[in-house]
C-alpha cells in the first residue's frame, strides 16, 4: 500500500519495515492473510512518511540497521511514541529482550517467524488480546439448514472453532443451525450456534450476517478445516506446510 492509498482513506494498517525483500514480502503476506491492510518499506525515512500521513496500528520492524534507525526516530518524535513496535530479529539479543521487558517494545519475534506467534502478538498489540485462535478471511460458499429452511451464503471469516456467515437472512442469537461449507471438491457438515448478528444499520461498511461458534464437528471435518487454514497460511508463508502450523 502506498502513501496515496493511505490518503484515499485506507487508514487502518500495519506497517512492515524490513530491508530484505523476501522477509518483507513474507511477513506482509502473512499479515494480509490475517485480514489486515499492510504498508511496507525498506527505509526508515519512508516509514516515517507513512506515519505522518496516517498512524499505523502497529509497526513490525527488523532488528538491523534500518530498524535501529527507525526506533531512534520514533523515540525522538512525540507523535509516534504511542505506536506499538514489534521487532523481528534473527538471533537472541539481550538488549532487545531488556527493551521488551521495560515496555519499550510491544513484541519480539524470531525468524523464521511462526504464524501462530505473529497472530498472538497482533492480538496483544492491536486487538487487546481479544482472540486466541487464528482466523482468516475467506470467500467459501456455504449453506445454513434449520427450521427456517435453507439459506445460501458465504463464509467470510473462518477459524478452527467458528465462522462468520454473510447473509441478509440471519437467524436469531442462540439458534442452533446445521452448516455445510464447500471446500471445492469436498465439503463439511457441522452444527453451530449463532453468537451475534451484524446488520447494515451498524454502519455503511458493515458486512451483514451472523457470527457462529461450532458445537458439533466430526473429527474428519475439523481436520479439513484446520488443513484449509494452514494451507492458506502456507500460501503466504512458504516454509509452513499444511498441517504443520
Secondary structure as GFF3:
##gff-version 3
##sequence-region A 1 245
A	DSSP	alpha_helix	3	7	.	.	.	ID=ss1
A	DSSP	beta_strand	14	17	.	.	.	ID=ss2
A	DSSP	alpha_helix	21	33	.	.	.	ID=ss3
A	DSSP	beta_strand	38	41	.	.	.	ID=ss4
A	DSSP	alpha_helix	44	53	.	.	.	ID=ss5
A	DSSP	beta_strand	58	62	.	.	.	ID=ss6
A	DSSP	alpha_helix	65	76	.	.	.	ID=ss7
A	DSSP	three_ten_helix	78	80	.	.	.	ID=ss8
A	DSSP	beta_strand	84	89	.	.	.	ID=ss9
A	DSSP	alpha_helix	94	102	.	.	.	ID=ss10
A	DSSP	beta_strand	107	110	.	.	.	ID=ss11
A	DSSP	alpha_helix	115	125	.	.	.	ID=ss12
A	DSSP	beta_strand	135	146	.	.	.	ID=ss13
A	DSSP	beta_strand	149	159	.	.	.	ID=ss14
A	DSSP	beta_strand	162	166	.	.	.	ID=ss15
A	DSSP	beta_strand	176	183	.	.	.	ID=ss16
A	DSSP	beta_strand	186	198	.	.	.	ID=ss17
A	DSSP	three_ten_helix	200	202	.	.	.	ID=ss18
A	DSSP	beta_strand	209	216	.	.	.	ID=ss19
A	DSSP	alpha_helix	219	236	.	.	.	ID=ss20
###
